[in-house]
């Protein structure tokens, strides 16, 4: 059985991964939080995970570029 919104969360995760990849960023722990779609009131969440300082700075720089 699939939680409502699970396909949407998977698509959002994939879109984010693709957009980050275009600017040379990989979040190694990017995925879905399994606990967020396991219960009765499931609301699937995209888990951004952890990254090193260099990746965090690259992500911040990419976000700053987008605003300009």
C-alpha positions as CSV (number, residue, x, y, z in Angstrom):
1,X,0.0,0.0,0.0
2,X,1.3,3.4,-0.9
3,X,0.7,6.5,1.3
4,X,-1.1,9.4,-0.2
5,X,1.4,11.9,-1.5
6,X,4.2,9.4,-1.6
7,X,4.6,9.6,-5.4
8,X,4.6,13.4,-5.2
9,X,7.3,13.3,-2.5
10,X,9.4,10.9,-4.6
11,X,9.0,13.2,-7.6
12,X,9.9,16.3,-5.5
13,X,13.0,14.5,-4.3
14,X,14.0,13.5,-7.8
15,X,13.4,17.1,-9.1
16,X,15.6,18.5,-6.3
17,X,18.4,16.0,-6.9
18,X,18.3,16.8,-10.6
19,X,18.4,20.6,-10.0
20,X,21.3,20.2,-7.5
21,X,23.2,18.0,-9.9
22,X,23.0,20.7,-12.6
23,X,25.0,23.0,-10.3
24,X,27.4,20.2,-9.3
25,X,25.9,19.4,-5.9
26,X,25.1,16.0,-4.5
27,X,23.4,15.5,-1.2
28,X,24.4,12.0,-0.3
29,X,21.6,11.4,2.1
30,X,18.8,12.9,0.0
31,X,15.8,10.6,0.3
32,X,12.4,10.1,1.8
33,X,11.8,9.9,5.6
34,X,10.2,6.4,6.0
35,X,8.7,7.4,9.4
36,X,6.8,10.2,7.8
37,X,4.7,8.0,5.5
38,X,4.3,4.9,7.7
39,X,1.4,5.9,9.9
40,X,-2.3,6.6,9.5
41,X,-1.9,10.3,9.0
42,X,1.0,9.9,6.6
43,X,2.6,13.1,5.2
44,X,5.6,12.0,3.2
45,X,8.6,14.2,3.8
46,X,11.7,14.7,1.7
47,X,14.8,14.1,3.9
48,X,17.7,16.4,2.9
49,X,20.1,14.5,5.1
50,X,23.6,15.4,6.1
51,X,26.5,16.8,4.1
52,X,29.9,18.1,4.7
53,X,30.8,21.8,5.1
54,X,32.0,22.1,1.5
55,X,28.7,20.8,0.1
56,X,26.7,23.1,2.5
57,X,28.7,26.1,1.2
58,X,28.1,25.1,-2.4
59,X,24.4,24.8,-1.7
60,X,24.3,28.2,-0.1
61,X,26.2,29.7,-3.0
62,X,23.8,28.1,-5.5
63,X,20.8,29.6,-3.6
64,X,22.4,33.0,-3.5
65,X,23.0,32.8,-7.3
66,X,19.3,31.9,-7.8
67,X,18.2,35.1,-6.0
68,X,20.2,37.4,-8.2
